[in-house]
Amino acid sequence: MKKRLLAMLLAAAFAVSLTACGSSGGSADTSGDAAETESAETAAEESTDSGDKKVLRVAMECAYAPYNWTQPDDSNGAVPISDSSDYAYGYDVMMAQHIADELGYELEIVKLDWDSLVPAVQSGTVDCAIAGQSITSERLEMVDFTEPYYYATIITLVKQDSPYASAAGVADLAGASCTSQLGTIWYDVCLPQIEDADIQPAQESAPAMLVALESGRVDVVVTDMPTGTAACVAYPDLKLLDFAGTDDDFEVSEEEINIGISVRKGNTELLDAMNSVLSEMTADDFNSMMDEAISVQPLSV
């Protein structure tokens, strides 16, 4: 009987021992799982932090060389266009990428028609428009603008064999048929200054404006220096007339030739951040960047 009781006690002790080992082992495993889980969560958080980099959604026409254009690949640093297989490049894209890099944003380019740019900024569909927009009083009523990111002079384009090719001032353009892009100071402010001008309907885009001149539908197109310079590269039979510094130039205000970045009214955080980047750049920086854009512009845009 004693032997039997002793056996039972030994068995119970052995069982307790097994249970204790099991408990100790389970505790170690749980501790390991917790450490692994914590490590995974930390890694996930770090991944999320890097993956949650803020996106700067920038609107432009992608059809306004040399400020911006569409191309089929990422050559020269072109950026994918949102919801498209195409890419955008040009001065505006270069500037947008520079600002995004300086502020730590990912850049997204949104392609919109010219007339849709301001409404998109107003509605918050995009964060800003970097699209060769003049800082006019009318636009300032709808959106806020950064400091200028380019200073553009007004020029005239004609064909080299045009009777207006020797024009030395606005007065010499009298009676010319002319057009320019819709919703620009070129069309609204400059063309009416040409005496007896035959002003044709405004064109929806810069390319359309240039085609109207190239095809002979008009004698004269008024635009800005970068657009005109790029146009002469794409169309060698065009001639650029620059009346700047003469007594017979187009009369425009300073605000109308300063090109700015538009943001939603009241978005001072983004406005101040972009201005901080632009304040570190000079007119020479702007011109150098524009020259580079013109040098790589596809001839077809």
Backbone as CSV, one residue per row, in Angstrom:
resi,resn,N_x,N_y,N_z,CA_x,CA_y,CA_z,C_x,C_y,C_z
1,MET,0.833,-1.197,0.000,0.000,0.000,0.000,0.863,1.240,0.000
2,LYS,1.953,1.175,0.844,2.838,2.325,0.914,3.527,2.545,-0.438
3,LYS,3.913,1.388,-1.063,4.563,1.499,-2.370,3.629,2.136,-3.385
4,ARG,2.374,1.737,-3.314,1.382,2.272,-4.249,1.180,3.760,-4.035
5,LEU,1.119,4.169,-2.748,0.925,5.586,-2.422,2.129,6.399,-2.877
6,LEU,3.333,5.830,-2.678,4.548,6.518,-3.087,4.581,6.718,-4.609
7,ALA,4.160,5.690,-5.312,4.122,5.799,-6.783,3.186,6.898,-7.235
8,MET,2.039,6.967,-6.565,1.050,8.000,-6.918,1.609,9.398,-6.657
9,LEU,2.319,9.552,-5.506,2.883,10.859,-5.172,3.964,11.272,-6.167
10,LEU,4.794,10.271,-6.576,5.844,10.559,-7.564,5.247,10.966,-8.909
11,ALA,4.180,10.264,-9.293,3.505,10.602,-10.565,2.947,12.008,-10.543
12,ALA,2.332,12.374,-9.408,1.748,13.720,-9.274,2.836,14.782,-9.348
13,ALA,3.960,14.479,-8.631,5.060,15.442,-8.651,5.605,15.618,-10.056
14,PHE,5.719,14.497,-10.795,6.212,14.536,-12.182,5.298,15.341,-13.072
15,ALA,3.989,15.177,-12.857,2.998,15.930,-13.649,3.106,17.415,-13.389
16,VAL,3.274,17.746,-12.067,3.425,19.165,-11.715,4.654,19.744,-12.375
17,SER,5.738,18.924,-12.369,6.989,19.356,-12.989,6.817,19.633,-14.470
18,LEU,6.077,18.722,-15.158,5.812,18.920,-16.586,5.020,20.198,-16.831
19,THR,4.013,20.391,-15.964,3.166,21.578,-16.102,3.985,22.836,-15.921
20,ALA,4.878,22.811,-14.935,5.710,23.973,-14.682,6.606,24.268,-15.866
21,CYS,7.217,23.203,-16.442,8.071,23.401,-17.628,7.268,23.956,-18.785
22,GLY,6.048,23.405,-18.916,5.191,23.884,-20.006,4.872,25.341,-19.832
23,SER,4.581,25.766,-18.618,4.256,27.139,-18.335,5.434,28.026,-18.644
24,SER,6.593,27.619,-18.207,7.778,28.409,-18.427,8.069,28.534,-19.908
25,GLY,7.943,27.445,-20.641,8.169,27.466,-22.086,7.170,28.338,-22.778
26,GLY,5.863,28.257,-22.389,4.819,29.074,-23.010,5.085,30.526,-22.773
27,SER,5.553,30.875,-21.601,5.839,32.242,-21.269,6.963,32.776,-22.139
28,ALA,7.969,32.001,-22.394,9.080,32.413,-23.240,8.614,32.622,-24.674
29,ASP,7.755,31.675,-25.135,7.239,31.804,-26.505,6.408,33.067,-26.652
30,THR,5.559,33.340,-25.648,4.700,34.523,-25.684,5.540,35.775,-25.691
31,SER,6.601,35.764,-24.871,7.481,36.912,-24.837,8.132,37.126,-26.197
32,GLY,8.547,36.008,-26.830,9.151,36.106,-28.160,8.169,36.623,-29.175
33,ASP,6.929,36.123,-29.135,5.895,36.587,-30.079,5.648,38.072,-29.908
34,ALA,5.597,38.508,-28.630,5.335,39.924,-28.373,6.453,40.777,-28.940
35,ALA,7.704,40.312,-28.756,8.838,41.069,-29.278,8.794,41.145,-30.788
36,GLU,8.460,39.982,-31.411,8.384,39.960,-32.866,7.261,40.862,-33.361
37,THR,6.121,40.824,-32.657,4.990,41.668,-33.040,5.342,43.135,-32.923
38,GLU,6.005,43.484,-31.790,6.395,44.874,-31.588,7.370,45.327,-32.661
39,SER,8.326,44.421,-32.990,9.296,44.747,-34.039,8.609,44.946,-35.380
40,ALA,7.644,44.071,-35.684,6.911,44.169,-36.948,6.102,45.454,-37.005
41,GLU,5.484,45.793,-35.831,4.690,47.014,-35.794,5.564,48.243,-35.999
42,THR,6.758,48.205,-35.379,7.679,49.322,-35.548,8.098,49.469,-36.996
43,ALA,8.426,48.342,-37.623,8.816,48.362,-39.036,7.679,48.870,-39.897
44,ALA,6.458,48.418,-39.548,5.290,48.856,-40.321,5.087,50.350,-40.186
45,GLU,5.301,50.841,-38.927,5.147,52.275,-38.712,6.175,53.049,-39.514
46,GLU,7.435,52.541,-39.498,8.471,53.212,-40.256,8.167,53.177,-41.745
47,SER,7.646,52.043,-42.226,7.281,51.921,-43.631,6.145,52.867,-43.967
48,THR,5.172,52.949,-43.024,4.032,53.837,-43.250,4.497,55.279,-43.279
49,ASP,5.433,55.635,-42.398,5.922,57.005,-42.359,6.563,57.376,-43.693
50,SER,7.401,56.453,-44.225,8.054,56.744,-45.501,7.060,56.664,-46.644
51,GLY,6.067,55.775,-46.491,5.081,55.630,-47.554,4.029,56.716,-47.535
52,ASP,3.885,57.396,-46.397,2.879,58.438,-46.257,3.430,59.821,-46.576
53,LYS,4.487,59.872,-47.362,5.049,61.145,-47.783,3.969,61.961,-48.476
54,LYS,3.819,63.205,-48.065,2.749,64.032,-48.605,2.929,64.260,-50.101
55,VAL,1.806,64.327,-50.781,1.808,64.487,-52.239,1.417,65.915,-52.590
56,LEU,2.172,66.520,-53.476,1.850,67.848,-53.992,1.218,67.672,-55.364
57,ARG,-0.099,67.937,-55.447,-0.832,67.787,-56.705,-0.802,69.122,-57.453
58,VAL,-0.132,69.111,-58.591,0.098,70.338,-59.352,-0.615,70.259,-60.695
59,ALA,-1.421,71.271,-60.982,-2.168,71.309,-62.245,-1.434,72.146,-63.280
60,MET,-1.527,71.710,-64.530,-0.998,72.459,-65.668,-1.624,71.893,-66.940
61,GLU,-1.469,72.605,-68.046,-2.069,72.155,-69.304,-1.343,70.961,-69.912
62,CYS,-0.048,70.900,-69.681,0.801,69.899,-70.357,0.733,70.090,-71.875
63,ALA,0.539,71.341,-72.289,0.424,71.649,-73.724,0.786,73.106,-73.974
64,TYR,1.770,73.609,-73.248,2.070,75.032,-73.277,3.597,75.218,-73.229
65,ALA,4.270,74.653,-74.226,5.732,74.717,-74.271,6.204,76.167,-74.413
66,PRO,7.304,76.512,-73.747,8.198,75.633,-72.983,7.853,75.504,-71.507
67,TYR,6.722,76.108,-71.099,6.343,75.995,-69.689,6.000,74.546,-69.317
68,ASN,5.240,73.906,-70.156,4.884,72.501,-69.887,4.424,71.839,-71.173
69,TRP,4.667,70.551,-71.276,4.229,69.803,-72.455,4.060,68.340,-72.102
70,THR,3.487,67.587,-73.030,3.284,66.141,-72.869,4.282,65.393,-73.743
71,GLN,4.856,64.326,-73.196,5.762,63.479,-73.970,5.528,62.023,-73.586
72,PRO,5.974,61.083,-74.431,5.622,59.673,-74.209,6.494,58.935,-73.207
73,ASP,7.596,59.551,-72.745,8.495,58.832,-71.835,9.023,59.777,-70.758
74,ASP,9.883,59.230,-69.888,10.387,60.011,-68.774,11.746,60.646,-69.038
75,SER,12.104,60.815,-70.295,13.395,61.401,-70.631,13.538,62.801,-70.042
76,ASN,14.776,63.124,-69.660,15.146,64.416,-69.072,14.552,64.669,-67.697
77,GLY,13.909,63.659,-67.122,13.322,63.847,-65.801,11.837,64.140,-65.828
78,ALA,11.175,63.818,-66.935,9.726,64.045,-67.039,8.984,63.250,-65.963
79,VAL,7.828,63.761,-65.573,7.035,63.190,-64.479,5.742,62.591,-65.035
80,PRO,5.335,61.427,-64.544,4.084,60.830,-65.030,2.893,61.760,-64.820
81,ILE,2.001,61.788,-65.787,0.751,62.543,-65.662,-0.278,61.645,-64.997
82,SER,-0.958,62.159,-64.011,-1.943,61.378,-63.273,-3.007,60.801,-64.206
83,ASP,-3.322,59.514,-63.999,-4.347,58.828,-64.795,-4.037,58.843,-66.288
84,SER,-2.760,58.721,-66.620,-2.349,58.743,-68.025,-1.090,57.904,-68.173
85,SER,-0.834,57.450,-69.385,0.406,56.729,-69.666,1.492,57.685,-70.153
86,ASP,1.149,58.967,-70.287,2.086,59.968,-70.772,2.827,60.653,-69.616
87,TYR,3.800,61.474,-69.991,4.610,62.201,-69.018,4.565,63.695,-69.329
88,ALA,4.822,64.490,-68.308,4.862,65.945,-68.467,6.264,66.446,-68.185
89,TYR,6.674,67.454,-68.971,7.960,68.093,-68.705,7.886,69.545,-69.153
90,GLY,8.968,70.267,-68.912,9.009,71.681,-69.235,9.373,72.484,-67.998
91,TYR,9.422,73.797,-68.159,9.833,74.685,-67.071,8.975,74.498,-65.831
92,ASP,7.661,74.417,-66.008,6.768,74.281,-64.861,6.992,72.973,-64.114
93,VAL,7.249,71.906,-64.848,7.508,70.610,-64.209,8.836,70.651,-63.464
94,MET,9.840,71.266,-64.075,11.134,71.407,-63.412,11.001,72.201,-62.119
95,MET,10.228,73.283,-62.169,10.019,74.099,-60.978,9.212,73.345,-59.926
96,ALA,8.166,72.641,-60.365,7.344,71.868,-59.438,8.170,70.792,-58.740
97,GLN,9.042,70.122,-59.507,9.882,69.078,-58.923,10.872,69.663,-57.921
98,HIS,11.421,70.814,-58.250,12.362,71.476,-57.337,11.673,71.838,-56.018
99,ILE,10.484,72.409,-56.123,9.742,72.793,-54.919,9.369,71.564,-54.108
100,ALA,8.878,70.527,-54.776,8.490,69.295,-54.080,9.689,68.680,-53.363
101,ASP,10.829,68.642,-54.030,12.035,68.078,-53.418,12.454,68.878,-52.192
102,GLU,12.426,70.192,-52.315,12.844,71.049,-51.206,11.914,70.927,-49.997
103,LEU,10.625,70.713,-50.255,9.639,70.637,-49.174,9.354,69.213,-48.714
104,GLY,9.973,68.231,-49.376,9.776,66.843,-48.968,8.470,66.233,-49.423
105,TYR,7.965,66.669,-50.573,6.723,66.139,-51.120,7.011,65.176,-52.274
106,GLU,6.067,64.280,-52.509,6.015,63.547,-53.767,5.254,64.428,-54.752
107,LEU,5.673,64.451,-56.011,5.027,65.306,-57.006,4.058,64.509,-57.861
108,GLU,2.853,65.049,-58.035,1.868,64.472,-58.947,1.398,65.565,-59.904
109,ILE,1.484,65.291,-61.191,1.062,66.255,-62.210,-0.347,65.923,-62.682
110,VAL,-1.216,66.930,-62.669,-2.594,66.769,-63.111,-2.801,67.621,-64.368
111,LYS,-3.194,66.977,-65.442,-3.376,67.662,-66.724,-4.789,68.222,-66.832
112,LEU,-4.892,69.548,-67.031,-6.192,70.215,-67.126,-6.171,71.253,-68.244
113,ASP,-7.342,71.574,-68.768,-7.461,72.659,-69.729,-7.161,73.975,-69.028
114,TRP,-6.739,74.976,-69.793,-6.383,76.285,-69.239,-7.507,76.865,-68.383
115,ASP,-8.722,76.832,-68.878,-9.849,77.420,-68.152,-10.215,76.641,-66.894
116,SER,-9.704,75.436,-66.755,-10.035,74.611,-65.591,-9.030,74.762,-64.458
117,LEU,-7.942,75.469,-64.696,-6.877,75.559,-63.698,-7.328,76.267,-62.420
118,VAL,-7.846,77.469,-62.567,-8.268,78.232,-61.389,-9.400,77.529,-60.633
119,PRO,-10.458,77.047,-61.317,-11.509,76.318,-60.591,-10.983,75.105,-59.828
120,ALA,-10.001,74.412,-60.397,-9.442,73.233,-59.724,-8.715,73.634,-58.448
121,VAL,-8.013,74.756,-58.501,-7.328,75.256,-57.306,-8.355,75.711,-56.270
122,GLN,-9.375,76.408,-56.717,-10.407,76.895,-55.804,-11.120,75.758,-55.078
123,SER,-11.398,74.692,-55.788,-12.156,73.578,-55.219,-11.297,72.656,-54.366
124,GLY,-9.975,72.780,-54.459,-9.104,71.890,-53.719,-8.837,70.576,-54.434
125,THR,-9.284,70.466,-55.683,-9.008,69.275,-56.473,-7.505,69.089,-56.640
126,VAL,-6.792,70.210,-56.751,-5.326,70.200,-56.795,-4.823,71.159,-55.730
127,ASP,-3.563,71.033,-55.384,-2.982,71.912,-54.371,-2.591,73.266,-54.949
128,CYS,-2.177,73.258,-56.191,-1.740,74.501,-56.821,-1.700,74.315,-58.326
129,ALA,-1.549,75.436,-59.017,-1.335,75.404,-60.470,-0.007,76.077,-60.752
130,ILE,0.880,75.345,-61.404,2.144,75.910,-61.874,2.061,75.800,-63.388
131,ALA,1.599,76.862,-64.023,1.161,76.739,-65.412,1.371,78.000,-66.232
132,GLY,2.370,78.798,-65.881,2.625,80.004,-66.656,1.542,81.053,-66.517
133,GLN,0.924,81.135,-65.346,-0.167,82.090,-65.124,0.366,83.453,-64.687
134,SER,-0.098,84.507,-65.340,0.234,85.862,-64.901,-0.517,86.170,-63.611
135,ILE,0.100,86.970,-62.756,-0.512,87.332,-61.475,-1.380,88.562,-61.690
136,THR,-2.545,88.377,-62.249,-3.431,89.505,-62.555,-4.384,89.799,-61.396
137,SER,-4.893,91.025,-61.376,-5.846,91.419,-60.333,-7.095,90.549,-60.370
138,GLU,-7.524,90.203,-61.567,-8.717,89.370,-61.716,-8.503,87.996,-61.090
139,ARG,-7.357,87.388,-61.352,-7.085,86.065,-60.775,-6.895,86.152,-59.263
140,LEU,-6.326,87.261,-58.795,-6.098,87.420,-57.367,-7.401,87.494,-56.571
141,GLU,-8.495,87.803,-57.248,-9.793,87.792,-56.581,-10.275,86.365,-56.321
142,MET,-9.716,85.393,-57.073,-10.181,84.010,-56.988,-9.200,83.089,-56.262
143,VAL,-7.893,83.363,-56.410,-6.859,82.511,-55.805,-5.748,83.403,-55.265
144,ASP,-4.896,82.820,-54.437,-3.693,83.520,-53.984,-2.519,83.104,-54.862
145,PHE,-1.506,83.959,-54.929,-0.325,83.673,-55.731,0.947,83.789,-54.904
146,THR,1.915,82.967,-55.262,3.243,83.091,-54.692,3.932,84.309,-55.297
147,GLU,5.138,84.539,-54.819,6.006,85.496,-55.494,6.275,84.954,-56.906
148,PRO,6.651,85.801,-57.848,6.888,85.311,-59.219,7.943,84.211,-59.273
149,TYR,7.693,83.230,-60.127,8.706,82.212,-60.385,9.237,82.356,-61.819
150,TYR,8.798,83.416,-62.484,9.368,83.797,-63.768,8.866,85.194,-64.125
151,TYR,9.705,85.944,-64.850,9.337,87.279,-65.301,9.334,87.258,-66.831
152,ALA,8.155,87.404,-67.427,8.018,87.208,-68.874,7.711,88.523,-69.581
153,THR,8.482,88.831,-70.610,8.203,90.010,-71.417,7.273,89.634,-72.570
154,ILE,6.552,90.622,-73.066,5.597,90.413,-74.154,6.302,90.572,-75.504
155,ILE,6.035,89.633,-76.402,6.626,89.716,-77.754,5.537,89.430,-78.798
156,THR,5.909,89.628,-80.064,5.003,89.380,-81.180,5.634,88.353,-82.117
157,LEU,4.822,87.472,-82.631,5.285,86.491,-83.611,4.615,86.754,-84.952
158,VAL,5.397,86.708,-86.020,4.887,86.812,-87.388,5.655,85.786,-88.219
159,LYS,5.232,85.572,-89.433,6.019,84.729,-90.343,7.108,85.585,-90.984
160,GLN,8.211,84.957,-91.321,9.361,85.710,-91.835,9.066,86.428,-93.148
161,ASP,8.125,85.890,-93.918,7.782,86.541,-95.185,6.555,87.443,-95.059
162,SER,6.154,87.736,-93.840,4.969,88.568,-93.596,5.261,90.036,-93.880
163,PRO,4.264,90.793,-94.342,4.451,92.243,-94.515,4.706,92.953,-93.188
164,TYR,4.462,92.231,-92.069,4.683,92.831,-90.753,6.024,92.406,-90.148
165,ALA,6.841,91.708,-90.916,8.094,91.166,-90.392,9.098,92.243,-90.001
166,SER,8.950,93.437,-90.561,9.887,94.524,-90.248,9.316,95.486,-89.207
167,ALA,8.213,95.134,-88.587,7.577,96.016,-87.602,8.548,96.330,-86.472
168,ALA,8.628,97.625,-86.123,9.533,98.054,-85.053,8.780,98.463,-83.802
169,GLY,7.458,98.410,-83.871,6.643,98.787,-82.727,5.206,98.399,-82.964
170,VAL,4.369,98.607,-81.954,2.962,98.225,-82.045,2.265,98.953,-83.181
171,ALA,2.626,100.201,-83.412,1.979,100.990,-84.470,2.169,100.353,-85.837
172,ASP,3.266,99.660,-86.039,3.554,99.041,-87.337,2.719,97.788,-87.579
173,LEU,1.966,97.352,-86.586,1.103,96.176,-86.731,-0.321,96.563,-87.121
174,ALA,-0.572,97.835,-87.346,-1.921,98.332,-87.630,-2.573,97.555,-88.770
175,GLY,-3.822,97.170,-88.529,-4.611,96.484,-89.539,-4.368,94.994,-89.632
176,ALA,-3.471,94.456,-88.839,-3.139,93.031,-88.917,-4.265,92.172,-88.348
177,SER,-4.449,91.007,-88.948,-5.337,90.020,-88.345,-4.527,89.303,-87.261
178,CYS,-5.117,89.055,-86.123,-4.329,88.557,-85.006,-5.171,87.696,-84.056
179,THR,-4.479,86.924,-83.281,-5.135,86.126,-82.247,-4.113,85.810,-81.162
180,SER,-4.598,85.188,-80.122,-3.732,84.708,-79.050,-4.541,83.695,-78.237
181,GLN,-3.994,83.293,-77.094,-4.658,82.253,-76.312,-5.775,82.820,-75.447
182,LEU,-6.825,82.062,-75.342,-7.989,82.428,-74.540,-7.609,82.651,-73.081
183,GLY,-8.169,83.710,-72.498,-7.982,83.950,-71.074,-6.604,84.438,-70.702
184,THR,-5.902,85.088,-71.627,-4.563,85.598,-71.341,-4.522,87.107,-71.535
185,ILE,-3.518,87.751,-70.949,-3.353,89.187,-71.156,-2.968,89.485,-72.595
186,TRP,-2.381,88.502,-73.251,-2.010,88.695,-74.647,-3.253,89.008,-75.479
187,TYR,-4.310,88.238,-75.226,-5.540,88.418,-76.003,-6.371,89.586,-75.459
188,ASP,-6.527,89.629,-74.156,-7.443,90.601,-73.553,-6.867,92.008,-73.463
189,VAL,-5.557,92.130,-73.286,-4.937,93.434,-73.049,-4.110,93.920,-74.236
190,CYS,-3.343,93.026,-74.830,-2.399,93.454,-75.874,-3.034,93.649,-77.250
191,LEU,-3.791,92.670,-77.713,-4.345,92.763,-79.074,-5.186,94.021,-79.292
192,PRO,-6.007,94.456,-78.310,-6.786,95.681,-78.535,-5.928,96.936,-78.700
193,GLN,-4.634,96.855,-78.368,-3.750,98.013,-78.524,-3.254,98.172,-79.963
194,ILE,-3.524,97.175,-80.800,-3.128,97.262,-82.211,-4.222,98.011,-82.974
195,GLU,-3.853,99.111,-83.593,-4.832,99.950,-84.286,-5.492,99.199,-85.442
196,ASP,-6.810,99.298,-85.493,-7.606,98.677,-86.570,-7.336,97.175,-86.704
197,ALA,-6.987,96.544,-85.613,-6.682,95.112,-85.664,-7.925,94.299,-86.004
198,ASP,-7.718,93.259,-86.784,-8.781,92.302,-87.091,-8.601,91.135,-86.099
199,ILE,-9.191,91.299,-84.944,-8.965,90.335,-83.866,-9.855,89.107,-84.063
200,GLN,-9.227,87.989,-84.298,-9.920,86.724,-84.502,-10.239,86.071,-83.144
201,PRO,-11.138,85.083,-83.142,-11.482,84.424,-81.877,-10.237,83.883,-81.166
202,ALA,-10.270,83.944,-79.855,-9.153,83.442,-79.050,-9.014,81.929,-79.222
203,GLN,-7.792,81.458,-79.161,-7.507,80.036,-79.308,-7.462,79.363,-77.938
204,GLU,-7.903,78.118,-77.886,-8.019,77.434,-76.603,-6.679,77.042,-75.991
205,SER,-5.634,76.961,-76.800,-4.329,76.565,-76.283,-3.229,77.284,-77.043
206,ALA,-2.023,77.257,-76.474,-0.876,77.867,-77.147,-0.563,77.167,-78.471
207,PRO,-0.572,75.836,-78.538,-0.346,75.186,-79.829,-1.350,75.619,-80.892
208,ALA,-2.625,75.741,-80.510,-3.650,76.161,-81.471,-3.375,77.575,-81.965
209,MET,-2.909,78.421,-81.078,-2.556,79.792,-81.426,-1.434,79.815,-82.461
210,LEU,-0.438,78.966,-82.260,0.698,78.914,-83.181,0.310,78.318,-84.526
211,VAL,-0.570,77.344,-84.502,-1.048,76.745,-85.754,-1.809,77.778,-86.584
212,ALA,-2.576,78.632,-85.909,-3.320,79.679,-86.614,-2.367,80.612,-87.347
213,LEU,-1.221,80.904,-86.733,-0.224,81.762,-87.375,0.497,81.012,-88.486
214,GLU,0.933,79.812,-88.203,1.693,79.018,-89.168,0.886,78.718,-90.428
215,SER,-0.418,78.510,-90.253,-1.277,78.165,-91.393,-1.711,79.384,-92.195
216,GLY,-1.412,80.583,-91.696,-1.766,81.802,-92.416,-3.139,82.340,-92.102
217,ARG,-3.813,81.770,-91.102,-5.147,82.276,-90.748,-5.072,83.655,-90.101
218,VAL,-3.936,83.968,-89.499,-3.721,85.297,-88.932,-2.316,85.771,-89.302
219,ASP,-2.114,87.087,-89.202,-0.802,87.668,-89.491,0.096,87.737,-88.261
220,VAL,-0.546,87.877,-87.105,0.193,88.198,-85.884,-0.337,87.389,-84.709
221,VAL,0.581,86.968,-83.859,0.244,86.362,-82.570,1.051,87.099,-81.511
222,VAL,0.411,87.446,-80.421,1.109,88.074,-79.295,1.190,87.057,-78.165
223,THR,2.397,86.935,-77.588,2.608,85.957,-76.523,3.744,86.459,-75.632
224,ASP,4.350,85.576,-74.838,5.482,86.006,-74.017,6.781,85.459,-74.597
225,MET,7.894,85.938,-74.075,9.196,85.595,-74.636,9.489,84.087,-74.641
226,PRO,9.295,83.363,-73.529,9.592,81.924,-73.570,8.763,81.172,-74.604
227,THR,7.474,81.492,-74.681,6.611,80.821,-75.651,7.045,81.150,-77.074
228,GLY,7.384,82.419,-77.299,7.820,82.831,-78.620,9.143,82.203,-79.016
229,THR,10.073,82.144,-78.087,11.379,81.550,-78.369,11.232,80.072,-78.722
230,ALA,10.420,79.377,-77.923,10.182,77.959,-78.189,9.455,77.755,-79.514
231,ALA,8.524,78.657,-79.841,7.776,78.547,-81.101,8.707,78.660,-82.298
232,CYS,9.712,79.524,-82.204,10.641,79.694,-83.328,11.532,78.475,-83.513
233,VAL,11.716,77.701,-82.445,12.445,76.442,-82.559,11.588,75.414,-83.294
234,ALA,10.302,75.368,-82.915,9.386,74.402,-83.531,8.996,74.796,-84.947
235,TYR,8.913,76.103,-85.205,8.518,76.612,-86.521,9.590,77.590,-87.012
236,PRO,10.595,77.110,-87.727,11.715,77.964,-88.155,11.324,79.119,-89.072
237,ASP,10.132,79.065,-89.663,9.733,80.151,-90.558,9.045,81.290,-89.812
238,LEU,9.010,81.231,-88.475,8.444,82.324,-87.691,9.533,83.303,-87.285
239,LYS,9.122,84.531,-87.052,10.053,85.573,-86.617,9.532,86.203,-85.338
240,LEU,10.423,86.417,-84.394,10.053,87.007,-83.109,10.361,88.500,-83.139
241,LEU,9.370,89.308,-82.805,9.530,90.763,-82.729,9.449,91.184,-81.264
242,ASP,10.509,91.831,-80.793,10.560,92.270,-79.399,10.635,93.789,-79.364
243,PHE,9.565,94.417,-78.902,9.501,95.872,-78.858,9.955,96.435,-77.506
244,ALA,10.416,95.573,-76.625,10.837,96.020,-75.291,11.953,97.059,-75.400
245,GLY,11.860,98.085,-74.583,12.880,99.134,-74.580,12.629,100.230,-75.588
246,THR,11.578,100.091,-76.405,11.229,101.138,-77.368,10.093,101.987,-76.793
247,ASP,9.773,103.048,-77.493,8.672,103.912,-77.067,7.327,103.393,-77.561
248,ASP,7.344,102.276,-78.283,6.114,101.775,-78.884,5.935,100.282,-78.574
249,ASP,6.030,99.968,-77.298,5.833,98.595,-76.848,4.393,98.441,-76.358
250,PHE,3.953,97.211,-76.172,2.643,96.979,-75.570,2.650,97.495,-74.132
251,GLU,1.559,98.101,-73.732,1.465,98.630,-72.375,0.804,97.591,-71.476
252,VAL,1.592,97.067,-70.569,1.093,96.090,-69.600,1.636,96.461,-68.230
253,SER,0.894,96.075,-67.195,1.352,96.362,-65.842,2.369,95.313,-65.413
254,GLU,3.099,95.637,-64.360,4.109,94.710,-63.842,3.481,93.379,-63.459
255,GLU,2.289,93.445,-62.855,1.630,92.218,-62.396,1.275,91.297,-63.563
256,GLU,1.052,91.887,-64.731,0.606,91.090,-65.870,1.729,90.314,-66.552
257,ILE,2.961,90.665,-66.257,4.067,89.922,-66.860,4.831,89.100,-65.827
258,ASN,4.394,89.140,-64.577,4.985,88.304,-63.549,4.202,87.007,-63.456
259,ILE,4.909,85.895,-63.537,4.286,84.572,-63.556,4.373,83.954,-62.165
260,GLY,3.227,83.532,-61.634,3.208,82.996,-60.276,2.520,81.648,-60.166
261,ILE,2.609,81.065,-58.983,1.965,79.786,-58.667,0.690,80.082,-57.891
262,SER,-0.429,79.599,-58.389,-1.698,79.876,-57.723,-2.048,78.777,-56.726
263,VAL,-2.557,79.196,-55.565,-3.006,78.274,-54.527,-4.376,78.720,-54.041
264,ARG,-5.051,77.827,-53.351,-6.381,78.134,-52.835,-6.300,79.277,-51.827
265,LYS,-7.253,80.191,-51.875,-7.252,81.336,-50.974,-7.241,80.859,-49.526
266,GLY,-6.363,81.445,-48.736,-6.280,81.089,-47.324,-5.308,79.966,-47.016
267,ASN,-4.755,79.325,-48.043,-3.801,78.233,-47.811,-2.411,78.834,-47.588
268,THR,-2.277,79.531,-46.458,-1.035,80.249,-46.182,0.132,79.303,-45.904
269,GLU,-0.163,78.113,-45.382,0.906,77.170,-45.078,1.662,76.776,-46.343
270,LEU,0.910,76.391,-47.380,1.543,76.008,-48.640,2.149,77.226,-49.327
271,LEU,1.440,78.335,-49.286,1.919,79.567,-49.923,3.265,79.980,-49.327
272,ASP,3.344,80.005,-48.001,4.585,80.418,-47.337,5.715,79.431,-47.610
273,ALA,5.374,78.142,-47.644,6.397,77.124,-47.884,6.993,77.277,-49.284
274,MET,6.141,77.475,-50.277,6.641,77.633,-51.638,7.415,78.936,-51.801
275,ASN,6.937,79.994,-51.150,7.666,81.260,-51.211,9.054,81.138,-50.588
276,SER,9.166,80.306,-49.563,10.470,80.117,-48.928,11.459,79.477,-49.899
277,VAL,10.965,78.604,-50.763,11.829,77.988,-51.777,12.178,79.009,-52.860
278,LEU,11.174,79.729,-53.344,11.401,80.701,-54.416,12.328,81.831,-53.971
279,SER,12.284,82.174,-52.675,13.113,83.272,-52.175,14.598,82.958,-52.267
280,GLU,14.922,81.670,-52.368,16.327,81.258,-52.485,16.809,81.239,-53.937
281,MET,15.905,81.559,-54.877,16.250,81.530,-56.295,16.316,82.951,-56.849
282,THR,17.112,83.123,-57.900,17.277,84.429,-58.528,16.701,84.412,-59.937
283,ALA,16.606,85.590,-60.538,16.139,85.682,-61.928,17.058,84.890,-62.849
284,ASP,18.347,84.868,-62.536,19.287,84.078,-63.341,18.981,82.586,-63.231
285,ASP,18.584,82.141,-62.032,18.189,80.739,-61.850,16.984,80.423,-62.728
286,PHE,16.003,81.336,-62.711,14.802,81.137,-63.523,15.161,81.062,-65.007
287,ASN,15.974,82.000,-65.461,16.327,82.042,-66.883,17.127,80.813,-67.304
288,SER,18.019,80.366,-66.430,18.816,79.182,-66.738,17.924,77.956,-66.870
289,MET,16.951,77.839,-65.967,16.025,76.714,-66.020,15.159,76.783,-67.279
290,MET,14.731,77.991,-67.631,13.916,78.157,-68.834,14.720,77.813,-70.087
291,ASP,15.976,78.237,-70.138,16.832,77.911,-71.289,16.971,76.398,-71.438
292,GLU,17.107,75.714,-70.313,17.220,74.253,-70.356,15.936,73.625,-70.890
293,ALA,14.783,74.149,-70.440,13.500,73.624,-70.909,13.368,73.798,-72.420
294,ILE,13.731,74.962,-72.911,13.633,75.231,-74.346,14.564,74.310,-75.135
295,SER,15.740,74.022,-74.572,16.719,73.197,-75.286,16.294,71.763,-75.448
296,VAL,15.418,71.274,-74.574,14.980,69.860,-74.664,13.528,69.733,-75.126
297,GLN,12.927,70.852,-75.491,11.532,70.833,-75.931,11.372,70.030,-77.215
298,PRO,10.430,69.085,-77.241,10.166,68.358,-78.508,9.675,69.331,-79.565
299,LEU,10.128,69.178,-80.788,9.740,70.095,-81.848,8.267,69.995,-82.203
300,SER,7.637,68.908,-81.789,6.240,68.684,-82.167,5.261,69.376,-81.249
301,VAL,5.725,69.970,-80.141,4.770,70.575,-79.201,4.650,72.061,-79.439
